């Protein structure tokens, strides 16, 4: 009986490790290239980025103006960015529009895929809401 319990525990631990390993390509810092098919140019206040840390289950971002972070949940190709704290700086109107689109895209993202070494965040209908490239 003890051997069976030990075997089950080892199997569960192994599956948990496999699950987290499957998403390792998400780990790291990403530069935002486009949001809702609109290219993000260099003319915003700060470079828009997203960093994912799977070990902590957290994300950190720069919206183009402010910094934000929160919890990120991953299951297969599903992704869920949970609301978290954000700084409250102001910038020029264009940068503020990019920030608004960035936040909206993160909240709309429900799945992800990779294409040509780029991370694609997609909404519930499968539409790409954000395109990112590794930094």
C-alpha positions as a Markdown table, in Angstrom:
| # | Residue | x | y | z |
|---|---|---|---|---|
| 1 | Unk | 0.0 | 0.0 | 0.0 |
| 2 | Unk | 2.8 | 2.4 | 0.9 |
| 3 | Unk | 4.5 | 1.7 | -2.5 |
| 4 | Unk | 1.3 | 2.5 | -4.3 |
| 5 | Unk | 0.9 | 5.8 | -2.5 |
| 6 | Unk | 4.5 | 6.7 | -3.2 |
| 7 | Unk | 4.1 | 5.8 | -6.9 |
| 8 | Unk | 0.9 | 8.0 | -7.1 |
| 9 | Unk | 2.7 | 10.9 | -5.5 |
| 10 | Unk | 5.6 | 10.6 | -7.8 |
| 11 | Unk | 3.3 | 10.4 | -10.8 |
| 12 | Unk | 1.4 | 13.5 | -9.7 |
| 13 | Unk | 4.6 | 15.4 | -9.1 |
| 14 | Unk | 5.9 | 14.3 | -12.6 |
| 15 | Unk | 2.8 | 15.5 | -14.3 |
| 16 | Unk | 2.9 | 18.9 | -12.6 |
| 17 | Unk | 6.5 | 19.3 | -13.7 |
| 18 | Unk | 5.6 | 18.3 | -17.3 |
| 19 | Unk | 2.8 | 20.8 | -17.3 |
| 20 | Unk | 5.0 | 23.7 | -16.1 |
| 21 | Unk | 7.8 | 22.7 | -18.6 |
| 22 | Unk | 5.3 | 22.8 | -21.5 |
| 23 | Unk | 4.9 | 26.6 | -21.0 |
| 24 | Unk | 8.6 | 27.5 | -20.5 |
| 25 | Unk | 8.7 | 29.4 | -23.8 |
| 26 | Unk | 6.4 | 32.0 | -22.2 |
| 27 | Unk | 9.0 | 32.8 | -19.6 |
| 28 | Unk | 11.0 | 36.0 | -20.0 |
| 29 | Unk | 10.7 | 39.6 | -21.3 |
| 30 | Unk | 8.7 | 40.4 | -24.4 |
| 31 | Unk | 8.5 | 43.6 | -26.4 |
| 32 | Unk | 5.0 | 44.6 | -27.6 |
| 33 | Unk | 5.0 | 44.9 | -31.4 |
| 34 | Unk | 1.3 | 45.5 | -32.0 |
| 35 | Unk | -2.1 | 45.7 | -30.2 |
| 36 | Unk | -5.3 | 45.0 | -32.0 |
| 37 | Unk | -3.3 | 44.9 | -35.3 |
| 38 | Unk | -2.0 | 48.5 | -34.7 |
| 39 | Unk | 1.8 | 48.6 | -34.7 |
| 40 | Unk | 3.4 | 50.1 | -31.6 |
| 41 | Unk | 6.0 | 52.6 | -32.8 |
| 42 | Unk | 8.9 | 54.2 | -31.0 |
| 43 | Unk | 7.0 | 57.4 | -30.4 |
| 44 | Unk | 5.5 | 56.4 | -27.0 |
| 45 | Unk | 6.7 | 57.5 | -23.6 |
| 46 | Unk | 8.3 | 54.2 | -22.6 |
| 47 | Unk | 8.8 | 51.0 | -24.6 |
| 48 | Unk | 5.8 | 48.7 | -24.0 |
| 49 | Unk | 6.9 | 45.3 | -22.6 |
| 50 | Unk | 5.5 | 42.3 | -20.9 |
| 51 | Unk | 7.6 | 39.9 | -18.6 |
| 52 | Unk | 6.2 | 36.5 | -17.6 |
| 53 | Unk | 7.6 | 34.6 | -14.6 |
| 54 | Unk | 6.0 | 31.2 | -14.5 |
| 55 | Unk | 7.9 | 30.1 | -11.4 |
| 56 | Unk | 6.1 | 32.8 | -9.5 |
| 57 | Unk | 2.9 | 32.8 | -11.6 |
| 58 | Unk | 3.3 | 36.5 | -12.1 |
| 59 | Unk | 3.6 | 39.0 | -15.0 |
| 60 | Unk | 5.2 | 42.5 | -15.0 |
| 61 | Unk | 4.5 | 45.0 | -17.7 |
| 62 | Unk | 5.2 | 48.5 | -19.0 |
| 63 | Unk | 2.2 | 49.8 | -20.8 |
| 64 | Unk | 4.1 | 52.5 | -22.6 |
| 65 | Unk | 3.5 | 54.9 | -19.7 |
| 66 | Unk | 2.9 | 53.0 | -16.4 |
| 67 | Unk | 4.2 | 49.8 | -14.8 |
| 68 | Unk | 1.8 | 47.0 | -13.8 |
| 69 | Unk | 1.9 | 43.5 | -12.4 |
| 70 | Unk | -0.4 | 40.7 | -11.4 |
| 71 | Unk | -0.9 | 37.0 | -11.4 |
| 72 | Unk | -0.9 | 35.0 | -14.6 |
| 73 | Unk | -2.6 | 31.6 | -14.9 |
| 74 | Unk | -1.7 | 29.1 | -17.6 |
| 75 | Unk | -3.4 | 25.9 | -18.5 |
| 76 | Unk | -2.5 | 24.2 | -21.8 |
| 77 | Unk | -2.7 | 27.1 | -24.4 |
| 78 | Unk | -5.1 | 29.1 | -22.1 |
| 79 | Unk | -3.8 | 32.2 | -20.4 |
| 80 | Unk | -5.4 | 34.5 | -17.9 |
| 81 | Unk | -3.8 | 37.8 | -16.8 |
| 82 | Unk | -5.3 | 38.8 | -13.4 |
| 83 | Unk | -5.6 | 42.5 | -12.4 |
| 84 | Unk | -2.9 | 43.8 | -10.2 |
| 85 | Unk | -1.4 | 47.1 | -9.0 |
| 86 | Unk | -0.3 | 49.8 | -11.5 |
| 87 | Unk | 1.5 | 53.1 | -11.2 |
| 88 | Unk | -0.5 | 56.2 | -12.1 |
| 89 | Unk | 1.7 | 58.5 | -14.2 |
| 90 | Unk | 0.4 | 60.6 | -17.1 |
| 91 | Unk | 1.9 | 61.1 | -20.5 |
| 92 | Unk | 1.1 | 62.5 | -23.9 |
| 93 | Unk | -2.4 | 61.5 | -25.4 |
| 94 | Unk | -0.9 | 59.0 | -27.9 |
| 95 | Unk | 1.0 | 57.1 | -25.1 |
| 96 | Unk | -2.1 | 57.1 | -22.9 |
| 97 | Unk | -4.1 | 55.6 | -25.8 |
| 98 | Unk | -1.5 | 52.8 | -26.2 |
| 99 | Unk | -1.7 | 52.2 | -22.5 |
| 100 | Unk | -5.5 | 51.8 | -22.6 |
| 101 | Unk | -5.2 | 49.4 | -25.5 |
| 102 | Unk | -2.5 | 47.4 | -23.7 |
| 103 | Unk | -4.6 | 47.0 | -20.6 |
| 104 | Unk | -7.7 | 46.0 | -22.6 |
| 105 | Unk | -5.7 | 43.5 | -24.6 |
| 106 | Unk | -4.3 | 41.8 | -21.5 |
| 107 | Unk | -7.7 | 41.5 | -19.9 |
| 108 | Unk | -9.2 | 40.2 | -23.2 |
| 109 | Unk | -6.4 | 37.6 | -23.7 |
| 110 | Unk | -7.7 | 34.0 | -23.2 |
| 111 | Unk | -5.2 | 32.0 | -25.2 |
| 112 | Unk | -1.8 | 32.2 | -26.8 |
| 113 | Unk | 0.2 | 30.7 | -29.6 |
| 114 | Unk | 3.6 | 31.1 | -31.3 |
| 115 | Unk | 4.1 | 32.1 | -34.9 |
| 116 | Unk | 7.5 | 33.0 | -36.4 |
| 117 | Unk | 9.1 | 33.2 | -32.9 |
| 118 | Unk | 6.5 | 35.7 | -31.8 |
| 119 | Unk | 4.0 | 35.3 | -29.0 |
| 120 | Unk | 0.4 | 35.9 | -30.0 |
| 121 | Unk | -2.2 | 36.7 | -27.3 |
| 122 | Unk | -5.7 | 35.9 | -28.5 |
| 123 | Unk | -9.2 | 36.8 | -27.3 |
| 124 | Unk | -12.1 | 34.3 | -26.7 |
| 125 | Unk | -12.9 | 34.4 | -30.5 |
| 126 | Unk | -9.3 | 33.6 | -31.5 |
| 127 | Unk | -8.6 | 37.1 | -32.7 |
| 128 | Unk | -5.0 | 38.3 | -32.0 |
| 129 | Unk | -5.1 | 41.1 | -29.5 |
| 130 | Unk | -1.3 | 41.5 | -28.9 |
| 131 | Unk | 1.8 | 40.4 | -30.8 |
| 132 | Unk | 5.1 | 40.3 | -28.9 |
| 133 | Unk | 8.7 | 39.3 | -29.6 |
| 134 | Unk | 11.3 | 38.1 | -27.2 |
| 135 | Unk | 13.9 | 40.6 | -26.0 |
